[in-house]
Amino acid sequence: MEEIDRKIVALLMQDGRMSYTDLGKATGLSTSAVHQRVRRLEERGVIRGYSAVVDHEAVGFPLTAFISIKPIDPSQPDDSPDRLAGIPEIEACYSVAGEENYILKVRVARPLDLEDLLARIRSSANVSTRTTIVLSTAYENRPMTG
């Protein structure tokens, strides 16, 4: 990827609502040139979408946890992501190396909701779990630096 495209991506990661005019000023390109580059980055799948950064506490989901899962029966198909895809509290599912197969990032309102979620994950995917509750977040979703 060209250096100018990296800069555009980094700027959009900092502010996904940045105008083409402002992107042009920051990169030294014309507005139409920036628009064309952003469109190409979207078409190539480098930019997959735009989203709002939400204060999860303000919307009622202050408790974040990471749940490591591994199958109870190692011979079963590796389809945990598909089995868990419909559970809305799961924000992300990472395939990992190590003792567990996946790590799930989840957000819930209360510890009791986490307990319920763990039971649903275990029964839906036939997995054992190990949970780490987040006490605070120093930073998250940091933009790339050029």
Secondary structure, DSSP 8 states (H G I E B T S, - for coil): --HHHHHHHHHHHH-TT--HHHHHHHHT--HHHHHHHHHHHHHTTSS--------TTTTT--EEEEEEEEESSTTS-S-HHHHHTT-TTEEEEEE-SSSSSEEEEEEESSHHHHHHHHHHHHHHHTEEEEEEE-S--S--S-----
